[in-house]
Amino acid sequence: MAGKQGEGRAARGTTWRMAEPPLVGITTDLCESPGGERAFAYLRYVRAVAAAGGVPVLLPPARAAAAEHARRLSAFVLTGGDDPRMEPFGGTTHPRATPVHADRQEYETALLDALAQRCRDKPVLGVCLGMQMMALHAGGSLDQRMEESSPAIAEAHWDRTHEILPAVNGSPPPLFDAVPLHVFSRHRQAISDSGGLRVLARSADGVIEAVWDPERTFYVGVQWHPERTEQESAGLGVFRRLVAACGG
């Protein structure tokens, strides 16, 4: 009798619930303000992560905290921004580039290092600059001035919606449930070599639009801005896939 009562109490005390939503880190940028430097992120990223079922967490660019961020959070969004500084990757920054804040680049490099070394199962989405950082980190290279190398192509990728298509065959990669995709782009630089990452999609003019690492749970970079793209599959759907990947 006592055993049955104990079992009943245990059953009544058990709370059945779904797993908690994943914490998704969103990288921030830096700008000057009257009180000093300020870290910020565009709310489009925050709202997209929340709408996809994640809990958005803004990540200040503190390099010393990168390893702990990688360990404690469930997934990551590397946001868009200015142009990568090429010297840390063995190159020279184009004189007409708008270099990203050095502290931000150092932090994101340290975060990518920590994820690659100890947290390869953590899902990662790189957007525009974020994708370029992923490619550079993987040994790739950039066309730093599309308006000089390909003026007509550059115009088609600045504040424009355009079409992209998958660049791989076989089993569906982790983005395409609709073909073609129509995406919103705003970039003056593009990946010319994806390094150790595989090319996942291109635009009709040949620009690399998405890269991935098929050996990792969800490690995807997109050149367009899914947080500003209307088509579900290429917009909010990308964030939904990131969050879904947190469940394995």
Number of C-alpha atoms within 10 A of each C-alpha: 6 7 8 9 10 11 12 11 11 10 10 9 9 8 7 6 6 6 7 9 16 18 20 26 25 21 25 21 22 18 10 9 9 6 6 7 11 13 16 14 18 13 10 13 25 20 16 21 27 18 15 18 19 25 19 21 17 17 23 21 23 15 17 12 14 22 19 11 19 23 15 11 14 23 28 28 28 26 21 25 20 16 22 26 21 16 9 14 13 8 11 11 16 15 9 8 15 13 16 16 17 12 15 21 20 17 21 23 19 20 26 21 16 18 21 15 10 12 17 17 18 22 25 29 24 27 25 28 24 24 29 29 27 29 25 23 21 16 14 18 20 19 16 22 18 18 14 11 11 11 11 12 16 19 15 15 23 13 11 13 19 16 15 23 18 19 16 13 8 5 6 10 16 17 19 17 12 12 12 15 22 21 26 22 22 18 23 19 23 22 23 16 18 23 17 16 23 17 20 24 24 19 20 12 11 11 18 21 25 29 27 26 16 14 10 15 18 24 25 29 28 26 29 29 22 25 23 17 18 14 15 15 22 27 21 21 20 23 24 19 17 28 28 17 20 20 12 10
